[in-house]
Structures are given as C-alpha cells and as structure tokens.
Amino acid sequence: MSDVSIFALGGLNEVGKNMYAIEHEDEIVVIDCGNKFPDESLLGIDLIIPDMTYLLENKEKVRGLIVTHGHEDHIGGTPYFLKKINVPVYATRFTLGLIELKLKEHRILRETELVEINADTTVEFDQLSLEFFRVNHSIPDCLGIVFRTPEGNIVHTGDFKFDLTPANNEHSDIHKMAQIGKEGVLLLLSESTNAERPGATPSEQMVGEHVEEAFMKAEGKVILSTFASNINRVQQVVSAAKKTNRKLSLLGRSMVNVVDVAMERGYLDVPDGMLIDKDEIDKLSPEQVAILCTGSQGEPLAALSRLSTGNFRGVDVLPGDTVIFAAGPIPGNERNVTKIVDNLFSLGAKVIYGSGSSSGMHVSGHGYQEDLKLMLTLMRPKFFIPIHGEFRMLHHHCMLAESVGVETENMFILNNGDVVDVKETGARQTRSIPSGNTYVDSIGIDDVEDIVLRDRKQLSEDGMLVIVLTMNKTDKSLVTPPDTISRGFVYIRDSEELLHDINNIITNAVNELSVRDKHQWSEIKQEVKKSVGKFVFKRTKKKPMILPIIIEV
C-alpha cells in the first residue's frame, strides 16, 4: 500500500498564510488557505498567499478544502485558490459566513459549493475519511481534524488553546481528543505559535472582567479596538456597554461585516436598540457612547488610526475619552501601534495599551507550553510535525514533545514544500515540492513577480531617468540633442551640470555605435543604459532606473 504524504505550502517557519495538505494515491485534501500581509519592502503588494503550483499540477486529485476556522491567515487566500481549483469548501457555520463575504467580493459565490460541518460531522472521500473535534481559539467555531487513512490516523489540531471557562461556553472536546489518542494517532500536526511561552494560556473570562471595569471608570466615550473576528471579545464589549447604559457604534468595514455575520448566525447577542450609526454619536453625551473599531495593529487606513489623527469624519476623540487596545501587537506592528498611542495621548485621551499581561485587555488564542503538552499527551502520536510557527517555535515545540515521550527520531521540523511520507512502519522526509510566496496587488495575482518588486524597490530608492532620443529613421543619427527627464533621482534645477554631462555621454555613445555600424534600436537602447548607468553611479553612487525612448523621424 502506498504512503500517505503530508506537506505544507504555507505556515512553516512563518506565522501566516497557512496551507497544508494530505495526499494518498489519487486524492489530495487541502487544509486552510490563508494569507499574510506584506512588510515595508514589498512595495505595492496587498497580500501574500501560498504558491499553489503543486496543487495546480495535480488539480484532478484535489477533492476539497477543509477550513479549520475563520481567521485571515487561514481563509484569506481562499478566493484565489477557488478561482484556480473549484472544489467543495468544508467549514463550520460561522467560518462559512466569513468565507461567503470574500467570495461575494470576488464574485464567485454562486460557483462555489459550501458544505457546513461541525464537531459531529464525518466527511467521506474514496480513500480518506475525516472526523472533527472542537477546540478553543479567539474566534468561534474552531475545529481540529482527524484523517482516517489506510495507514493510520493523522490529526491536525488547527489553532487552539485549552480554556476551561470560555466566554462563549463552547468547551474543547477534551474527552473526544483522549478517545482519538486511545485509538492511536500515527502522526500529529500541532500549532506552535506560543511554544516559547511557559505556563497555560489565561482564560478569555479575565478580559471580560477588565473591560467591564474600564467601562465603569470611564467618564467620556469608550473607544475599544480589537480584531473584528474576536466575537467573544465583541460580546464582552456589548455586555459592558449594556451594564453602563451606553449605546454602541461600529467603525471599520471589517468590524461591521463580521458583526453582521455573527448576529445573523446567532454567535453574537446584541440588545435591540443598542447599535447606533456613527452619525448619531455626536447627538449623545460622551458618557452614553461606546465605539468598537478596527485598527488595533496600527493599520494606517483603519478606523483607530484615522481617529487618532482627527481624520474620521463625524467622530472625534475628545479629552477625557478612554481608548482601549484589546489586542496585543503582532510582531512587526509595534512601531505603528506606538505612533497611534502617542497621537491619542496628544488628543487628551486616556489610553489603555500594552501586552495583555500588563493591561489585562487581551489574552492569546494560542496555547502556551502546558496547553501544547496537554494536546500531545491526549493524542500520544507516534510521529510529530510542529506547524504554524517560525523555526524557533517549531524547535521549542519538538522539545516539549520529547518531554512527554515522543521519540526524537520521530519528529520532523520542516520548511514549506518539504514532504513527509508516512506509513505505519515508519516516516521519512526525502523530497520537496514547489513552494513560496505568491504576491497579490490591486491588479491580481499573475502580474507581480520578483522582478517587478525589484523594479519598484529601485524606483523608490533612486528614482528614474527617462532619456528621449529623437533619431533619423534612415541613417540612425540624432536629429536633436538628447532630452533627459529626472523623476525621483535629482532636482533638475540644482543638477543642470550633471544632466548636461549625461547628455554628452548619450551623444558620444550613439555616435560610437554609428561608427561601429550598429544601428538596431535594441543595441542603441542597451548601450545608452549601460553608459549612463556607469557614469551616474560613478558621480552619484545611485542606480536610478534608466528608460531610453527612441522617436523616429
């Protein structure tokens, strides 16, 4: 019997764009299809999604996409995947609601088959059978997956923590996990985000108590920013607003959309008459208003950022207002968050911010070390692959697995694209498949290659020189002197001597080509770029993009 193959196209040695797959003979089942957001070096890029080359090459084998939960790093790439490989999508009721928003935006909802699942569902394919178990996370309706394969059971945990007092009273299926482990787990794939953090993850209930206390003490408006998808925290804000007799306004498109889905599908209970439009905020006294908004990560265009600079039309942050950051900054976002905090303080607001442990306004949705060890103990896997984390996190997770009895030689720390072939008698990692990043900009996903990013970077750093050559169509001679236009390279009025010298270099290069009887337009352009580039770098130590344009007369 052939091996069962496991591989990741995203989510290994990184946090974000999760995408994993199980393959057996002529069946591939994909788990999650997320995105991550670009850093400052990826100019003009909106999203990064996994490289799906292998799946496209084997699209006839792909049977379905299983989505563990509705966070962007697990669903953000779904529309782009479905445009290439239209297969059924299996997800819980709330997760499907969030996916539907994306599919409507991409105008492919009607062509997509969406299948609702829950912890009691069984999905049958030809060779693979799937069952599920409920886990806690920072968003409702999260599932782990059990793949029943001919070689044995393979478990994917999804993102999880063990919260014994969850805010939504949806407890983890600990007894079911123990039963799965008792039956035998050949291979466990378990998330690693907080593998470096000792102890157990605090309960979400703690946040609710601190939010309510802050609402009680607030004298002006209360403005709270969190992830729109954290419906448990949104419910806590609703409860605090109710206890302090405040109306609630939602700011930010994603906050409005997600709350609409949560209310429509029964995951959020908001009293009638509590929600008000932003235009009604100024009609009430500040102590009667609470605002729930996006922007906890310092996103420049999000609602909180615009509020902090006074650029949110119709809504102002006034002295004495209380602003709460109910989400910890993701690594890399600290600078943007700090800038917004400074702006809010300058407006006279009272700002509650910082890590969850210092402010009490946030707890992680990912398991700490004791949570991860509990999952390993419940599942008792023969083989182990840590997923969803950077290399150090994967490494620490393996150390935890070793401490609870998993054999060192049975663990695999992988890179995206590495394949583990497993059967009951053993597992090996000896091959890889194509993997990497696919860049998405406002145009689409097919036009952004590394060379485009290189050009954008060059333009942003050293600018551009446009060289217009008016040439005789017959003898290829210059009819007029070259016209050199600078954009982002040098200020023309202060650099007339430099541009004059550049024009002389161009004229000499064209004349020399004529002497050597080289008259092809491509040869002329190439020589002009080479000569000007060499001269400009020697004089300025810059490498502007050089764009020769030839006009025939």
C-alpha positions as CSV (number, residue, x, y, z in Angstrom):
1,M,0.0,0.0,0.0
2,S,1.3,3.5,-0.9
3,D,2.4,6.0,1.7
4,V,0.3,8.9,3.0
5,S,2.1,12.2,2.2
6,I,1.9,15.4,4.3
7,F,3.1,18.7,3.2
8,A,2.7,22.5,3.8
9,L,2.6,25.2,1.2
10,G,2.5,27.9,3.9
11,G,2.7,28.1,7.7
12,L,6.1,26.6,8.4
13,N,8.9,28.8,9.5
14,E,6.5,31.7,9.4
15,V,3.3,32.9,11.0
16,G,0.6,33.3,8.4
17,K,-0.7,32.0,5.0
18,N,-1.4,28.6,6.4
19,M,-2.0,25.9,3.9
20,Y,-1.4,22.1,4.4
21,A,-2.4,19.0,2.5
22,I,-2.8,15.3,2.9
23,E,-2.2,13.1,-0.2
24,H,-2.9,9.4,-0.6
25,E,-2.8,7.8,-4.1
26,D,-5.1,9.8,-6.3
27,E,-6.6,12.0,-3.5
28,I,-5.5,15.3,-2.1
29,V,-7.3,17.1,0.7
30,V,-6.2,20.7,1.4
31,I,-6.4,22.2,4.9
32,D,-6.8,26.0,5.1
33,C,-5.8,28.6,2.6
34,G,-4.6,31.8,4.3
35,N,-2.8,35.0,3.6
36,K,-0.3,37.2,5.4
37,F,0.3,40.9,5.0
38,P,3.4,42.4,3.4
39,D,6.2,44.3,5.1
40,E,7.5,47.6,4.0
41,S,9.9,46.0,1.5
42,L,7.1,44.6,-0.7
43,L,6.0,47.8,-2.4
44,G,2.5,47.9,-3.8
45,I,1.7,44.4,-2.5
46,D,-1.6,43.9,-0.8
47,L,-1.5,40.3,0.2
48,I,0.8,37.3,0.2
49,I,-0.7,33.8,-0.4
50,P,0.9,30.4,-0.8
51,D,2.4,29.2,-4.1
52,M,-0.1,26.6,-5.3
53,T,1.9,25.3,-8.2
54,Y,1.9,21.6,-7.0
55,L,-1.9,21.7,-6.4
56,L,-2.5,23.2,-9.9
57,E,-0.3,20.5,-11.5
58,N,-2.4,17.8,-9.6
59,K,-5.7,19.6,-9.6
60,E,-7.6,16.4,-10.8
61,K,-6.6,14.9,-7.4
62,V,-7.8,17.7,-5.2
63,R,-11.1,16.6,-3.5
64,G,-11.8,19.5,-1.2
65,L,-10.7,22.4,1.0
66,I,-11.2,21.9,4.8
67,V,-11.1,25.2,6.8
68,T,-10.3,24.9,10.5
69,H,-11.5,28.4,11.4
70,G,-12.2,31.9,10.1
71,H,-9.0,33.9,10.7
72,E,-7.4,35.7,7.7
73,D,-4.3,33.6,7.9
74,H,-6.5,30.6,7.3
75,I,-9.1,31.9,4.8
76,G,-7.6,34.9,3.2
77,G,-6.3,33.1,0.1
78,T,-9.5,31.0,-0.4
79,P,-10.9,33.1,-3.3
80,Y,-7.7,32.9,-5.2
81,F,-7.5,29.1,-4.7
82,L,-11.1,28.5,-5.8
83,K,-10.6,30.6,-9.0
84,K,-7.9,28.1,-9.9
85,I,-9.3,24.9,-8.4
86,N,-13.1,24.9,-7.9
87,V,-13.7,22.2,-5.2
88,P,-16.1,22.0,-2.3
89,V,-15.3,24.0,0.8
90,Y,-16.0,22.4,4.2
91,A,-16.2,24.7,7.2
92,T,-18.3,25.5,10.3
93,R,-21.3,27.8,10.1
94,F,-19.5,30.9,11.3
95,T,-16.4,30.3,9.2
96,L,-18.6,29.8,6.1
97,G,-20.2,33.2,6.8
98,L,-16.8,34.9,6.7
99,I,-15.8,33.0,3.6
100,E,-19.0,34.0,1.9
101,L,-18.1,37.6,2.4
102,K,-14.9,37.1,0.4
103,L,-16.5,35.0,-2.3
104,K,-19.1,37.7,-2.8
105,E,-16.4,40.3,-3.1
106,H,-14.7,38.2,-5.8
107,R,-18.0,37.4,-7.5
108,I,-17.5,33.6,-7.3
109,L,-20.0,32.7,-4.5
110,R,-22.6,31.2,-6.9
111,E,-20.0,28.9,-8.5
112,T,-18.7,27.6,-5.2
113,E,-20.0,24.6,-3.2
114,L,-20.0,25.4,0.5
115,V,-20.6,22.5,2.9
116,E,-21.3,23.2,6.6
117,I,-19.7,20.9,9.1
118,N,-19.4,20.7,12.9
119,A,-17.7,18.6,15.5
120,D,-20.0,15.6,14.9
121,T,-19.6,15.6,11.1
122,T,-17.9,12.8,9.1
123,V,-16.7,13.6,5.5
124,E,-16.1,10.6,3.3
125,F,-13.8,10.6,0.3
126,D,-12.7,7.5,-1.6
127,Q,-9.6,6.7,0.4
128,L,-9.7,9.3,3.2
129,S,-12.3,9.8,5.9
130,L,-12.4,12.9,8.0
131,E,-13.8,13.5,11.5
132,F,-13.6,16.6,13.7
133,F,-13.3,17.8,17.3
134,R,-14.0,21.2,18.8
135,V,-11.1,23.4,20.1
136,N,-11.0,26.8,21.8
137,H,-9.4,29.7,20.0
138,S,-10.0,33.5,19.7
139,I,-12.8,33.1,17.2
140,P,-16.0,30.9,17.3
141,D,-16.5,27.5,15.7
142,C,-12.9,26.2,15.5
143,L,-12.2,22.6,14.7
144,G,-9.3,20.1,14.8
145,I,-9.3,17.3,12.1
146,V,-8.8,13.6,12.3
147,F,-7.8,12.0,8.9
148,R,-8.6,8.3,9.0
149,T,-6.2,6.9,6.4
150,P,-5.3,3.3,5.4
151,E,-2.0,3.7,7.2
152,G,-3.4,5.2,10.4
153,N,-5.0,8.3,12.0
154,I,-3.4,11.7,11.2
155,V,-4.5,14.6,13.4
156,H,-4.3,18.3,12.5
157,T,-5.1,20.4,15.6
158,G,-6.0,23.7,14.0
159,D,-5.2,26.8,16.1
160,F,-6.1,26.0,19.8
161,K,-5.8,26.6,23.5
162,F,-7.4,24.9,26.4
163,D,-9.8,27.4,28.1
164,L,-11.8,25.8,30.9
165,T,-14.0,28.8,31.2
166,P,-14.5,30.0,27.6
167,A,-16.5,33.2,27.2
168,N,-18.9,31.5,24.8
169,N,-19.3,28.3,26.9
170,E,-18.1,26.3,23.9
171,H,-15.6,23.9,25.6
172,S,-12.9,21.9,24.0
173,D,-13.7,18.3,23.2
174,I,-11.1,17.0,25.6
175,H,-12.8,13.6,26.1
176,K,-13.0,13.2,22.3
177,M,-9.4,14.0,21.9
178,A,-8.5,11.5,24.6
179,Q,-10.5,8.8,22.8
180,I,-8.8,9.7,19.5
181,G,-5.4,9.2,21.3
182,K,-6.6,6.0,22.8
183,E,-7.5,4.6,19.3
184,G,-4.0,5.5,18.1
185,V,-2.5,8.6,16.3
186,L,0.1,7.8,13.7
187,L,1.0,11.5,13.1
188,L,0.1,14.7,14.9
189,L,0.4,18.2,13.3
190,S,0.1,20.7,16.1
191,E,0.3,24.5,16.1
192,S,3.4,26.1,17.6
193,T,2.7,29.9,17.9
194,N,3.2,30.1,21.7
195,A,5.6,27.2,22.1
196,E,8.2,29.5,23.8
197,R,5.8,30.8,26.5
198,P,5.7,28.8,29.8
199,G,2.5,28.0,31.7
200,A,-1.0,27.8,30.4
201,T,-2.9,30.4,28.4
202,P,-5.1,32.6,30.5
203,S,-8.9,32.4,30.1
204,E,-10.9,34.9,28.0
205,Q,-13.1,35.5,31.1
206,M,-10.2,37.6,32.6
207,V,-10.5,40.1,29.7
208,G,-14.3,40.5,30.2
209,E,-13.7,41.5,33.8
210,H,-11.1,44.1,32.9
211,V,-13.2,45.5,30.1
212,E,-16.2,45.9,32.4
213,E,-14.0,47.6,35.0
214,A,-12.7,50.1,32.4
215,F,-16.2,50.9,31.2
216,M,-17.3,51.6,34.8
217,K,-14.4,54.0,35.4
218,A,-14.7,55.8,32.0
219,E,-16.0,59.4,32.1
220,G,-16.2,60.2,28.4
221,K,-16.6,58.0,25.4
222,V,-15.1,54.5,25.5
223,I,-13.3,53.5,22.2
224,L,-12.2,49.9,22.1
225,S,-10.2,48.4,19.3
226,T,-9.8,44.7,18.7
227,F,-9.7,42.1,15.9
228,A,-13.1,42.1,14.2
229,S,-13.1,38.3,14.2
230,N,-12.8,38.0,18.0
231,I,-16.5,37.7,18.5
232,N,-16.1,36.5,22.2
233,R,-14.4,39.9,22.9
234,V,-17.1,41.8,21.0
235,Q,-19.7,40.1,23.1
236,Q,-17.8,41.2,26.2
237,V,-17.9,44.8,25.0
238,V,-21.6,44.5,24.3
239,S,-22.1,43.3,27.9
240,A,-20.0,46.1,29.4
241,A,-21.9,48.7,27.3
242,K,-25.2,47.3,28.5
243,K,-24.2,47.4,32.2
244,T,-23.1,51.0,31.8
245,N,-26.1,52.1,29.7
246,R,-24.0,53.0,26.6
247,K,-25.0,52.9,23.0
248,L,-22.5,51.1,20.7
249,S,-21.3,52.2,17.3
250,L,-19.2,50.1,15.0
251,L,-16.4,51.7,12.9
252,G,-14.5,49.9,10.2
253,R,-15.7,47.9,7.3
254,S,-14.5,44.5,8.6
255,M,-15.9,45.2,12.0
256,V,-19.4,45.9,10.6
257,N,-19.3,42.9,8.2
258,V,-18.1,40.4,10.8
259,V,-20.6,41.6,13.4
260,D,-23.4,41.3,10.9
261,V,-22.4,37.7,10.1
262,A,-22.1,36.9,13.8
263,M,-25.5,38.4,14.6
264,E,-27.2,36.8,11.6
265,R,-25.9,33.4,12.5
266,G,-26.6,33.5,16.2
267,Y,-23.0,33.9,17.6
268,L,-23.5,37.4,19.0
269,D,-26.3,38.7,21.2
270,V,-26.8,42.5,20.9
271,P,-29.8,44.1,22.7
272,D,-32.3,45.8,20.4
273,G,-31.6,49.5,20.1
274,M,-28.0,49.3,21.3
275,L,-26.3,49.7,17.9
276,I,-26.2,53.2,16.5
277,D,-24.8,54.7,13.3
278,K,-21.7,56.9,13.6
279,D,-23.7,59.9,12.6
280,E,-25.6,59.6,15.9
281,I,-22.6,59.7,18.2
282,D,-22.5,63.5,18.4
283,K,-26.2,63.6,19.4
284,L,-25.5,61.8,22.6
285,S,-23.3,62.8,25.6
286,P,-19.9,61.2,25.7
287,E,-20.7,59.0,28.7
288,Q,-23.6,57.4,26.8
289,V,-21.4,56.2,23.9
290,A,-19.0,53.3,23.3
291,I,-17.2,52.7,20.0
292,L,-15.9,49.3,18.7
293,C,-13.5,49.7,15.9
294,T,-10.7,48.1,13.8
295,G,-7.1,49.2,13.9
296,S,-5.6,47.6,16.9
297,Q,-2.5,46.7,14.9
298,G,-1.8,50.2,13.8
299,E,-3.0,49.8,10.2
300,P,-2.7,53.3,8.6
301,L,-6.2,53.3,7.0
302,A,-8.1,51.5,9.8
303,A,-10.6,53.4,11.9
304,L,-8.5,53.8,15.0
305,S,-5.6,55.3,13.1
306,R,-7.9,57.9,11.4
307,L,-9.5,58.7,14.8
308,S,-6.0,59.3,16.3
309,T,-5.2,61.9,13.6
310,G,-8.7,63.5,13.6
311,N,-9.4,62.3,10.1
312,F,-12.5,60.2,10.8
313,R,-15.3,62.3,9.5
314,G,-18.0,63.0,12.1
315,V,-16.3,61.3,15.0
316,D,-13.7,63.0,17.3
317,V,-11.6,61.7,20.2
318,L,-12.1,64.3,23.0
319,P,-10.1,65.0,26.1
320,G,-11.2,62.5,28.8
321,D,-12.2,59.8,26.4
322,T,-10.9,56.3,27.1
323,V,-9.3,54.3,24.3
324,I,-8.6,50.6,24.9
325,F,-6.3,48.4,22.8
326,A,-7.9,44.9,23.4
327,A,-5.3,43.1,21.2
328,G,-1.6,42.6,21.6
329,P,0.5,44.0,18.7
330,I,1.7,41.3,16.2
331,P,5.5,41.3,16.0
332,G,6.4,44.0,13.4
333,N,3.5,46.2,14.1
334,E,4.8,47.8,17.3
335,R,6.0,51.0,15.7
336,N,2.7,51.7,14.1
337,V,0.8,51.0,17.3
338,T,3.1,53.2,19.3
339,K,2.5,56.1,16.9
340,I,-1.3,55.8,17.3
341,V,-0.9,55.7,21.1
342,D,1.2,58.9,21.0
343,N,-1.4,60.6,18.8
344,L,-4.2,59.6,21.2
345,F,-2.4,60.9,24.2
346,S,-1.8,64.2,22.4
347,L,-5.6,64.5,22.0
348,G,-6.0,64.2,25.7
349,A,-7.4,60.6,25.8
350,K,-6.8,58.1,28.5
351,V,-5.2,55.1,26.7
352,I,-5.0,51.6,28.0
353,Y,-2.5,49.7,25.9
354,G,0.4,47.2,26.0
355,S,0.7,43.5,26.3
356,G,-2.2,41.5,27.6
357,S,-0.4,40.7,30.8
358,S,0.2,44.4,31.6
359,S,-3.2,45.8,30.5
360,G,-5.5,42.9,31.2
361,M,-7.3,43.6,27.9
362,H,-6.0,40.7,25.9
363,V,-5.2,37.0,26.2
364,S,-3.8,34.9,23.4
365,G,-5.9,32.5,21.4
366,H,-2.9,30.2,21.1
367,G,-1.8,27.6,23.6
368,Y,1.2,28.1,25.8
369,Q,3.6,25.3,26.7
370,E,1.3,23.5,29.1
371,D,-1.6,23.6,26.5
372,L,0.7,22.1,23.9
373,K,1.9,19.4,26.2
374,L,-1.7,18.5,27.1
375,M,-2.5,18.1,23.4
376,L,0.5,15.9,22.9
377,T,-0.4,13.8,26.0
378,L,-4.0,13.4,24.9
379,M,-3.1,12.4,21.3
380,R,0.0,10.3,22.1
381,P,1.3,10.4,18.5
382,K,3.9,8.1,17.0
383,F,5.2,10.8,14.7
384,F,5.1,14.5,15.2
385,I,5.3,17.6,13.0
386,P,5.1,21.1,14.6
387,I,3.3,23.6,12.3
388,H,2.2,27.2,12.2
389,G,5.3,29.0,13.6
390,E,8.7,30.3,13.0
391,F,11.7,28.0,13.3
392,R,12.5,28.6,16.9
393,M,8.8,28.0,17.8
394,L,8.8,24.7,15.9
395,H,12.1,23.8,17.7
396,H,10.7,24.5,21.1
397,H,7.5,22.5,20.3
398,C,9.7,19.5,19.5
399,M,11.4,19.9,22.9
400,L,8.0,19.8,24.5
401,A,7.0,16.7,22.6
402,E,10.2,15.0,23.7
403,S,9.5,15.9,27.3
404,V,6.2,14.0,27.1
405,G,7.6,10.9,25.4
406,V,7.7,11.4,21.7
407,E,10.9,9.8,20.2
408,T,13.3,12.4,18.9
409,E,13.8,10.5,15.6
410,N,10.1,10.6,15.0
411,M,9.9,14.4,14.8
412,F,10.2,16.5,11.7
413,I,10.9,20.2,11.6
414,L,10.0,21.2,8.0
415,N,10.2,24.1,5.6
416,N,7.3,24.9,3.3
417,G,7.4,22.4,0.4
418,D,9.0,19.6,2.4
419,V,7.1,16.3,2.1
420,V,6.8,13.7,4.8
421,D,5.8,10.2,3.5
422,V,4.4,8.2,6.4
423,K,3.1,4.6,6.9
424,E,2.5,2.5,9.9
425,T,6.0,1.2,9.9
426,G,7.9,4.5,9.5
427,A,8.1,8.0,8.2
428,R,10.7,9.8,6.1
429,Q,11.3,13.3,4.6
430,T,13.4,12.9,1.4
431,R,11.7,15.1,-1.2
432,S,10.2,18.5,-1.7
433,I,7.6,20.2,-3.9
434,P,7.5,23.8,-5.3
435,S,6.6,26.3,-2.6
436,G,7.0,30.0,-1.8
437,N,5.0,33.3,-2.0
438,T,2.5,34.5,-4.5
439,Y,2.1,38.2,-4.4
440,V,-1.3,39.9,-4.8
441,D,-1.8,43.5,-5.7
442,S,-4.8,45.5,-6.8
443,I,-4.5,44.1,-10.4
444,G,-4.4,40.4,-9.4
445,I,-2.0,37.6,-8.7
446,D,-0.4,36.9,-12.1
447,D,1.4,40.2,-12.7
448,V,3.6,40.5,-9.6
449,E,6.9,38.7,-10.0
450,D,10.2,39.2,-8.1
451,I,11.5,41.4,-11.0
452,V,8.5,43.7,-10.6
453,L,9.2,44.1,-6.9
454,R,12.9,44.7,-7.7
455,D,11.9,47.5,-10.1
456,R,9.6,49.1,-7.6
457,K,12.3,49.0,-4.9
458,Q,14.8,50.6,-7.3
459,L,12.3,53.3,-8.2
460,S,11.5,54.0,-4.6
461,E,15.2,54.4,-3.6
462,D,17.0,56.0,-6.6
463,G,14.2,57.2,-8.9
464,M,14.2,57.1,-12.7
465,L,15.8,58.8,-15.7
466,V,13.8,58.9,-18.9
467,I,16.0,59.5,-21.9
468,V,14.2,60.7,-25.1
469,L,16.2,60.2,-28.3
470,T,14.9,61.8,-31.5
471,M,16.6,59.9,-34.3
472,N,16.7,59.9,-38.1
473,K,14.8,56.9,-39.4
474,T,17.2,56.4,-42.3
475,D,20.7,56.9,-41.0
476,K,20.0,56.4,-37.3
477,S,21.7,59.7,-36.3
478,L,20.5,62.1,-33.6
479,V,18.2,64.8,-35.0
480,T,18.2,66.8,-31.8
481,P,20.3,66.6,-28.6
482,P,19.0,64.0,-26.1
483,D,16.3,65.1,-23.6
484,T,16.9,63.7,-20.1
485,I,14.0,63.8,-17.6
486,S,14.6,63.0,-13.9
487,R,11.8,61.7,-11.7
488,G,12.9,61.0,-8.1
489,F,16.6,61.0,-9.0
490,V,17.8,64.6,-8.8
491,Y,16.2,68.0,-8.7
492,I,16.7,69.3,-12.2
493,R,17.3,73.0,-11.3
494,D,20.1,72.0,-8.9
495,S,21.7,69.5,-11.3
496,E,21.9,71.1,-14.7
497,E,25.7,70.4,-15.0
498,L,25.1,66.7,-14.2
499,L,22.3,66.4,-16.8
500,H,24.4,68.2,-19.3
501,D,27.2,65.7,-18.8
502,I,24.7,62.8,-19.1
503,N,23.5,64.1,-22.4
504,N,27.1,64.3,-23.6
505,I,27.6,60.7,-22.6
506,I,24.5,59.7,-24.5
507,T,25.6,61.6,-27.6
508,N,29.0,60.0,-27.6
509,A,27.6,56.5,-27.1
510,V,25.2,56.9,-30.0
511,N,27.9,58.3,-32.3
512,E,30.3,55.5,-31.4
513,L,27.6,52.9,-32.3
514,S,27.2,54.6,-35.6
515,V,30.9,54.3,-36.3
516,R,30.8,50.6,-35.4
517,D,27.8,50.3,-37.8
518,K,25.4,49.2,-35.0
519,H,22.0,50.6,-35.8
520,Q,19.5,48.3,-34.2
521,W,17.2,50.2,-31.8
522,S,17.7,47.5,-29.2
523,E,21.5,47.9,-29.4
524,I,21.2,51.7,-29.1
525,K,19.0,51.4,-26.0
526,Q,21.2,48.9,-24.4
527,E,24.4,50.9,-24.9
528,V,22.7,54.1,-23.7
529,K,21.5,52.4,-20.5
530,K,25.0,50.9,-19.9
531,S,26.9,54.1,-20.5
532,V,24.6,56.3,-18.5
533,G,24.3,53.9,-15.6
534,K,28.0,53.6,-15.2
535,F,28.5,57.3,-15.4
536,V,25.7,58.1,-12.9
537,F,26.8,55.6,-10.4
538,K,30.4,57.0,-10.5
539,R,29.2,60.5,-9.9
540,T,26.3,60.0,-7.5
541,K,26.6,56.4,-6.1
542,K,22.9,55.9,-7.2
543,K,21.4,53.4,-9.5
544,P,18.2,55.0,-11.0
545,M,16.1,53.1,-13.4
546,I,17.1,54.2,-16.9
547,L,14.4,54.2,-19.6
548,P,15.5,55.1,-23.1
549,I,12.8,56.1,-25.6
550,I,13.5,56.4,-29.3
551,I,11.3,58.6,-31.5
552,E,11.8,58.0,-35.3
553,V,11.5,61.0,-37.6
